[in-house]
Amino acid sequence: MKLTLWALRTGSSALGMTALISAVTFLSGCGGGGTTSPSGTVSGIVTFLGKPVTEGEINFFSPKQGIGAKISLDSAGHFELSAPIEVGDYKVSVTPPPLPDPSVGTPLPPKREQANIPPKYRSDALSGLVASIKAGTNELSFDLKP
């Protein structure tokens, strides 16, 4: 956990010290209990009509837990999250690869259609895709339809 402390600049150093001690006391109870949530590793494949989706990202979002993860698909449609994620149900979306950041003086690349990622799968609210992550290894497969 990254901890950032700041002190209020006032005429009274006692007030600043009180604010600092209060912040440290409050934050010392956050996340220090030594308990970790159960988690699972996640990998799998994304296909469109049985053929690998070779470009794009797969996104996992848990509205209940307020957490998520995303990873790029490789040239065979496979993905593997680099770190385990908490156990739970996740809404899933598949999005086209992000456009590169434009540099000053360079034209934007042409927008590609990505017909193998139908629009409904680009939003976790519309895709209908769900991943139930369990403790341990989770191998997932998503076959997108038109």
Beta strands, then each sheet from edge to edge (+ up, - down):
strand 1: 39-48
strand 2: 51-52
strand 3: 57-62
strand 4: 67-72
strand 5: 78-80
strand 6: 85-86
strand 7: 88-95
strand 8: 129-133
strand 9: 136-144
sheet 1: 2+ 1- 5+
sheet 2: 2+ 1- 6+
sheet 3: 2+ 1- 9-
sheet 4: 4+ 3- 7+ 8-
end
